[in-house]
């Protein structure tokens, strides 16, 4: 499979995006273990949503379509649960964690091979909430985990949204409490959403941990952000949960990044997710001197949203730390493509304490950008490039990775001649949706 892109010319106008994919999948996963009605409005249209729906329905969830989305009522996983390749990578950690604390066993297909990059950090993280080495065994290419009790007598430190979602799911499925040290960017979904699910986050003022208190004091002196300490606890809360999913942050990043580098472009992306832990891409664009103007709106919503205006502008290279990266995990590759238009050096670090984007994805992107004439290198924790030069066309390889294909498509639309991307098709999500949005904003057939 392959598809070809070229410059669409200036982008202009307003668009509304389908619902955020990651939020849709995470809320569905959490809803399975809450066992109360959950209505999701404006869900993502990605095929992964249908795959997860089918899995949850096979394991006892009732799901009914509505005019604006669907309503589901989950039931905690029981018996021997098999997690096959239809479980989206984005939420394998949530589904597996829930199964560990309420099913008899959970078998993760290809957990020793193709999915090891997700399973190994998950097992390491679950050790902090009660999983012992004797609960985990290899079965050929697969991993089998026996049920255990959720127990975290000490302070659990997390650095990423992924790790925090593991802890949240453990508290929900295990009907337990965990005290967590984290920064504000790691809280996803928002505290308001978690509160509706019955999961409370209670601040802890004193930990009794000398090292933690010293780090807090040093941060206050230096002006850095202090890590918060909260107790995550499940408490049954009656009633239905209704969540309207804002526009997809990854698609928003692709469109905004392209508009920021195509001359004479000016677009408005309506109703994009604007929670603190999900807007890092736009915060970084502003650090790069892009003209990004958000008009945020709360109005009692469970999830903050914003209409975002992006105008073409001259960009500067930036350095992105792991802490900054964890607020835009799915958009890091797109940021690298945008940075090709920014004179100077850009360094993008992968997130820590989670599977992250991954070395293979950065390698594929680096090779593609090099073929387009950009000086670029990948390293264990990310990618470094020198932008500002003109991109040439060519044939690039996405390795069959949708996130790499999307990032290469963004770069290809700024090249001086056509770029063909192998390993993905124009009908594959999210490339298909991105191409549709660019057609709408440019008025051109790509």
QUIFENLIN-V663100 format. One record per run of one state. SS is the DSSP state (helix for helix, strand for strand, loop for the rest). FROM is the first residue (numbers start at 1). TO is the last residue. If there is no record, write none. Layout:
# QUIFENLIN-V663100
ss->SS from->FROM to->TO
ss->SS from->FROM to->TO
This chain:
# QUIFENLIN-V663100
ss->loop from->1 to->1
ss->strand from->2 to->5
ss->loop from->6 to->11
ss->strand from->12 to->16
ss->loop from->17 to->18
ss->strand from->19 to->19
ss->loop from->20 to->20
ss->helix from->21 to->34
ss->loop from->35 to->36
ss->strand from->37 to->41
ss->loop from->42 to->46
ss->helix from->47 to->58
ss->loop from->59 to->61
ss->strand from->62 to->65
ss->loop from->66 to->68
ss->strand from->69 to->73
ss->loop from->74 to->79
ss->strand from->80 to->83
ss->loop from->84 to->88
ss->helix from->89 to->100
ss->loop from->101 to->104
ss->strand from->105 to->108
ss->loop from->109 to->115
ss->helix from->116 to->129
ss->loop from->130 to->132
ss->helix from->133 to->135
ss->strand from->136 to->139
ss->loop from->140 to->141
ss->strand from->142 to->146
ss->loop from->147 to->154
ss->strand from->155 to->157
ss->loop from->158 to->160
ss->helix from->161 to->174
ss->loop from->175 to->176
ss->strand from->177 to->182
ss->loop from->183 to->183
ss->helix from->184 to->186
ss->loop from->187 to->190
ss->helix from->191 to->197
ss->loop from->198 to->198
ss->strand from->199 to->203
ss->loop from->204 to->209
ss->helix from->210 to->222
ss->loop from->223 to->227
ss->strand from->228 to->234
ss->loop from->235 to->240
ss->strand from->241 to->244
ss->loop from->245 to->246
ss->strand from->247 to->247
ss->loop from->248 to->248
ss->helix from->249 to->261
ss->loop from->262 to->265
ss->strand from->266 to->273
ss->loop from->274 to->275
ss->helix from->276 to->278
ss->loop from->279 to->279
ss->helix from->280 to->287
ss->loop from->288 to->290
ss->strand from->291 to->297
ss->loop from->298 to->304
ss->strand from->305 to->311
ss->loop from->312 to->315
ss->strand from->316 to->316
ss->loop from->317 to->318
ss->strand from->319 to->320
ss->loop from->321 to->321
ss->helix from->322 to->325
ss->loop from->326 to->328
ss->helix from->329 to->339
ss->loop from->340 to->342
ss->strand from->343 to->349
ss->loop from->350 to->358
ss->helix from->359 to->371
ss->loop from->372 to->374
ss->strand from->375 to->379
ss->loop from->380 to->381
ss->strand from->382 to->387
ss->loop from->388 to->393
ss->strand from->394 to->397
ss->loop from->398 to->401
ss->helix from->402 to->412
ss->loop from->413 to->418
ss->strand from->419 to->422
ss->loop from->423 to->430
ss->helix from->431 to->442
ss->loop from->443 to->446
